[in-house]
C-alpha cells in the first residue's frame, strides 16, 4: 500500500487517471501548473478569494421559505429542496491534469 505520509513528504499526488482505474503518481507542482494553465486558457473557472458557502445556504433557505409562504411550492417540496449544511459542499474544479502531456 502507498503511505499517504510519504506522498505528502515528497509532495506527490496519487490519482485515478481516467475511468479505467489506472493510478498515476505525479509531482504536486506539475498538477498545480497544469491546473493553472487550464484555468487560464479556458477561462471556465474562477478561483474564489472568500468562501460564499454560508451566504448561498442562507439565500437558498430564504427563497424556499418565500416560495412556501406564497404557496408556490408545498411543504414536502420545500423540505426536499432544503440544503443540508453538513452534506452540502461547493463545487470545485473537476479536472485531472495530465502532466505527462
ABEGO torsion letter per residue (X at the ends): XBBAAAAAAAGBBBBBABAAGBBBBBBAAAAAAAAAAAAAAAGABBBBABBAAAAAAAAAAAAAAAAAAAGABBAAAAAAABBBAAABBBBBBBBBBBAAX
